[in-house]
Amino acid sequence: MTVPDITLNDGFTIPQLGYGVFLVPPADTERAVSEALDLGYRHIDTAAIYGNEEGVGRAIAASGIARDDLFVTTKLWNDRHDGDEPDAAIAESLEKLGLDHVDLYLVHWPTPAKDNYVHAWEKLIAIRERGLSRSIGVSNFLAPHLQRVIDETGVVPAVDQIELHPAYQQRDVTGLAAQHDVKIEAWGPLGQGKYDLSAEAPIAAAAAAHGKSPQQVVIRWHLQRGRIVFPKSVRRERLAENLDVFGFDLTEAELTAIDGVDRPDGRVSAHPDEVN
């Protein structure tokens, strides 16, 4: 089993399927990440606010896997956009992770009410130039936020990590991202369990046709639509199941039918304009 890579707009590559540790308790993180690495995951997505960077770092150190074979993402939290705070924040994250650089550093939320995300983005550009992160990007940026950082700095984020799952596909954001070759990373790719995937007829039909779970079908849909995805679990059997999505292909008709699950009220988490 080989997870395919996607080439970012800065020339670096990223494994298309990874393991996200959002809401993984700090006490469980080392074990969970170690199991993920043992199963074959090589892309780990964490964030300062998750409180589990140290557990990620311990798992990486214990794995014996060469640094060049791993892809590690962390994120700048909302209260650290101003002044030189991003410089201190990346230093703290690297210390906790036990690394001299991350592969991807993201502005976690735009916090538009504070109107400081362009400054934060400028600081990430400098962080990249210092070699502390190979690639830089944003998270939870809506189309106006994404367009603004591009217009005001001339530097295009490598990724925009957004809530995206069958019921909520954010076509305005993904359309703008495609115009600028900004890759989409889907967080909450299975809807965070807040609606029943098996109750969606196109997903259930594809699962039956391919002998796969609804979750595997949705992960496969993301992959075939070109998104980077990192489903979260703390159970080894589910980690293995989420990785077992490369032995089948959904048909174009099945993909289109799942596209049709999108609905206006499908968001299951916070709206970026309201997180400040």
Phi, psi and omega per residue, in radians:
M1 nan 2.122 3.090
T2 -2.148 2.156 3.083
V3 -1.342 2.204 -3.137
P4 -1.194 2.682 3.044
D5 -1.728 2.659 2.980
I6 -2.016 2.403 3.100
T7 -1.559 2.199 -3.141
L8 -1.447 2.965 -3.071
N9 -1.258 -0.120 3.057
D10 -1.725 0.065 3.095
G11 1.659 -0.259 3.090
F12 -1.406 2.802 -3.139
T13 -1.971 2.721 -3.128
I14 -2.384 2.340 3.044
P15 -1.077 2.339 -3.010
Q16 -1.274 -0.413 3.125
L17 -2.128 2.217 3.138
G18 -2.375 -2.972 -3.116
Y19 -2.091 2.105 3.128
G20 -1.725 2.415 -3.069
V21 -1.933 0.380 3.010
F22 -1.020 2.250 3.138
L23 1.161 0.206 2.961
V24 -1.408 2.067 -3.096
P25 -0.989 2.465 -3.139
P26 -0.893 -0.654 -3.112
A27 -1.183 -0.397 -3.117
D28 -1.719 -0.159 -2.932
T29 -1.154 -0.803 -3.101
E30 -1.019 -0.800 3.132
R31 -1.106 -0.806 -3.075
A32 -1.129 -0.780 -3.141
V33 -1.179 -0.668 3.095
S34 -1.056 -0.733 3.114
E35 -1.156 -0.705 3.114
A36 -1.075 -0.794 3.129
L37 -1.115 -0.675 3.129
D38 -1.115 -0.607 -3.139
L39 -1.345 -0.304 3.103
G40 2.179 -0.065 3.059
Y41 -1.143 2.450 3.100
R42 -2.278 0.099 -3.117
H43 -2.181 2.034 -3.115
I44 -2.070 2.255 -3.132
D45 -2.007 2.030 3.099
T46 -2.263 -2.982 3.121
A47 -2.830 2.671 3.131
A48 -0.985 -0.738 -3.056
I49 -1.208 -0.320 -3.138
Y50 -1.201 -0.400 3.131
G51 1.273 0.270 -3.073
N52 -2.223 0.342 3.112
E53 -1.073 -0.631 -3.129
E54 -1.118 -0.690 3.093
G55 -1.141 -0.681 3.052
V56 -1.052 -0.795 -3.131
G57 -1.081 -0.723 3.127
R58 -1.119 -0.701 3.128
A59 -1.137 -0.720 3.111
I60 -1.093 -0.797 -3.111
A61 -1.095 -0.658 -3.093
A62 -1.388 -0.265 -3.008
S63 -1.270 -0.509 -3.051
G64 1.303 0.086 3.135
I65 -1.378 2.371 -3.136
A66 -1.057 2.451 -3.116
R67 -0.984 -0.681 -3.111
D68 -1.167 -0.253 3.132
D69 -1.642 0.046 -3.125
L70 -2.021 2.630 3.045
F71 -2.182 2.061 -3.045
V72 -2.128 2.252 3.087
T73 -2.027 2.408 2.882
T74 -2.410 3.115 -2.927
K75 -2.458 2.611 3.102
L76 -1.484 2.174 -3.088
W77 -1.416 2.855 -2.927
N78 -1.101 -0.521 -3.085
D79 -1.546 0.211 -3.071
R80 -2.192 0.461 -3.133
H81 -1.402 -0.479 -2.950
D82 -1.479 2.751 3.005
G83 0.925 -2.339 3.129
D84 -1.692 0.213 -3.129
E85 -0.989 -0.670 3.109
P86 -1.039 -0.591 3.112
D87 -1.137 -0.767 3.105
A88 -1.153 -0.661 -3.088
A89 -1.145 -0.779 -3.138
I90 -1.164 -0.635 3.104
A91 -1.078 -0.741 3.134
E92 -1.156 -0.736 3.138
S93 -1.111 -0.755 -3.135
L94 -1.116 -0.686 3.105
E95 -1.092 -0.777 -3.137
K96 -1.142 -0.657 -3.137
L97 -1.358 -0.293 -3.088
G98 1.240 0.554 -3.065
L99 -2.153 2.755 3.044
D100 -1.656 -0.169 3.033
H101 -2.823 2.739 2.934
V102 -1.831 2.885 3.135
D103 -1.492 -0.450 -3.123
L104 -2.636 2.239 3.089
Y105 -2.122 2.294 -3.020
L106 -2.119 2.526 2.834
V107 -1.310 2.029 -2.908
H108 -1.172 -0.766 3.097
W109 -2.474 2.652 3.133
P110 -1.309 -0.348 -3.091
T111 0.727 1.068 -2.992
P112 -1.068 -0.492 -3.137
A113 -1.120 -0.429 3.117
K114 -1.544 -0.322 3.100
D115 0.919 0.781 3.134
N116 -2.226 0.250 -3.091
Y117 -1.308 -0.436 3.063
V118 -1.179 -0.725 3.064
H119 -1.066 -0.765 3.110
A120 -1.027 -0.732 3.132
W121 -1.138 -0.693 3.076
E122 -1.064 -0.673 3.110
K123 -1.182 -0.634 3.086
L124 -1.148 -0.620 3.073
I125 -1.030 -0.773 3.118
A126 -1.167 -0.643 3.085
I127 -1.076 -0.726 3.076
R128 -1.102 -0.754 -3.125
E129 -1.106 -0.477 3.098
R130 -1.464 -0.044 3.081
G131 1.436 0.230 -3.128
L132 -1.461 -0.299 2.992
S133 -2.535 2.312 -3.139
R134 -1.199 -0.772 -3.136
S135 -2.175 2.741 3.110
I136 -2.339 2.646 -3.134
G137 -2.797 -2.898 -3.101
V138 -2.295 2.919 -3.141
S139 -2.462 2.406 3.114
N140 1.127 0.384 3.087
F141 -1.458 2.169 3.004
L142 -1.361 3.010 -3.063
A143 -0.958 -0.784 3.136
P144 -1.102 -0.653 3.125
H145 -1.152 -0.775 -3.116
L146 -1.117 -0.793 3.138
Q147 -1.092 -0.663 -3.083
R148 -1.150 -0.786 -3.120
V149 -1.155 -0.583 3.083
I150 -1.169 -0.814 -3.093
D151 -1.136 -0.701 -3.006
E152 -1.507 -0.311 -3.131
T153 -2.088 -0.340 -3.072
G154 1.284 0.073 -3.140
V155 -1.919 2.126 -3.076
V156 -1.574 2.197 3.072
P157 -1.007 2.574 3.105
A158 -1.278 -0.603 -3.124
V159 -2.484 2.789 2.870
D160 -2.220 2.016 -3.124
Q161 -1.636 1.990 -3.005
I162 -2.322 2.753 2.973
E163 -1.076 2.132 3.141
L164 -2.723 2.142 -3.142
H165 -2.712 3.044 -3.010
P166 -0.926 -0.662 -3.087
A167 -1.421 -0.179 -3.061
Y168 -2.582 1.745 -2.943
Q169 -1.927 -0.058 2.971
Q170 0.847 0.999 -3.015
R171 -1.178 -0.464 3.089
D172 -1.169 -0.743 3.129
V173 -1.195 -0.817 -3.083
T174 -1.158 -0.568 3.097
G175 -1.147 -0.787 3.110
L176 -1.149 -0.719 3.125
A177 -1.038 -0.732 3.140
A178 -1.087 -0.642 3.125
Q179 -1.067 -0.539 -3.076
H180 -1.856 0.151 -3.091
D181 0.999 0.696 2.995
V182 -1.605 2.076 -3.115
K183 -1.318 2.516 3.134
I184 -1.676 2.212 2.962
E185 -1.823 2.250 -3.101
A186 -1.684 1.992 2.973
W187 -1.710 2.716 -2.990
G188 1.009 0.748 -2.974
P189 -1.139 -0.301 3.117
L190 -1.878 0.262 3.127
G191 1.362 0.263 3.113
Q192 0.960 0.448 3.131
G193 1.200 0.263 -3.059
K194 -1.596 -0.034 2.907
Y195 -2.592 2.823 -3.002
D196 -1.543 1.874 3.135
L197 -1.061 -0.623 -3.089
S198 -1.230 -0.253 3.101
A199 -1.478 -0.143 3.081
E200 -1.517 1.994 -2.972
A201 -0.956 -0.773 -3.132
P202 -1.108 -0.605 3.126
I203 -1.246 -0.785 3.136
A204 -1.083 -0.707 -3.138
A205 -1.137 -0.751 3.139
A206 -1.177 -0.651 3.113
A207 -1.092 -0.765 3.122
A208 -1.140 -0.697 -3.098
A209 -1.154 -0.574 -3.045
H210 -1.876 0.001 -3.131
G211 1.138 0.647 -3.114
K212 -2.158 2.880 3.084
S213 -1.345 2.772 3.049
P214 -0.981 -0.631 3.140
Q215 -1.142 -0.741 3.108
Q216 -1.111 -0.675 3.108
V217 -1.091 -0.753 -3.111
V218 -1.186 -0.714 3.075
I219 -1.060 -0.742 3.135
R220 -1.110 -0.684 3.087
W221 -1.032 -0.812 3.081
H222 -0.995 -0.858 -3.072
L223 -1.067 -0.793 -3.108
Q224 -1.228 -0.372 3.051
R225 -1.529 0.087 2.984
G226 1.503 0.220 -3.127
R227 -1.588 2.721 3.005
I228 -1.613 2.386 -2.961
V229 -2.470 2.479 3.079
F230 -2.483 1.513 3.055
P231 -1.132 2.607 -3.090
K232 -1.921 2.384 2.982
S233 -2.737 2.749 3.026
V234 -1.999 0.131 3.139
R235 -1.820 2.241 -3.061
R236 -1.014 -0.727 -3.099
E237 -1.135 -0.619 3.108
R238 -1.297 -0.629 3.040
L239 -1.003 -0.757 -3.139
A240 -1.176 -0.719 3.136
E241 -1.099 -0.722 -3.130
N242 -1.141 -0.421 3.132
L243 -1.519 -0.294 -3.065
D244 -1.558 1.118 -3.045
V245 -2.287 0.355 -3.061
F246 -1.971 0.084 -3.119
G247 -1.767 0.196 3.140
F248 -2.638 2.797 3.087
D249 -2.241 2.352 2.979
L250 -1.315 2.535 3.080
T251 -1.304 2.859 3.103
E252 -1.075 -0.623 3.106
A253 -1.123 -0.708 3.103
E254 -1.156 -0.735 3.105
L255 -1.056 -0.797 -3.119
T256 -1.121 -0.665 3.123
A257 -1.132 -0.693 3.099
I258 -1.210 -0.640 3.015
D259 -0.916 -0.612 -3.074
G260 -1.297 -0.099 3.089
V261 -1.284 -0.319 -3.130
D262 -0.913 2.417 3.124
R263 -2.568 2.657 -3.033
P264 -1.043 -0.561 -3.067
D265 -1.754 0.457 -2.996
G266 -1.436 -0.183 -3.131
R267 -1.046 2.380 3.140
V268 -2.017 -0.018 -3.128
S269 -2.306 -2.880 -3.015
A270 -1.221 2.588 3.065
H271 -1.456 2.305 -3.097
P272 -0.994 -0.495 3.113
D273 -1.261 -0.228 -3.066
E274 -1.890 0.030 3.119
V275 -1.824 1.864 -3.051
N276 -2.387 nan nan
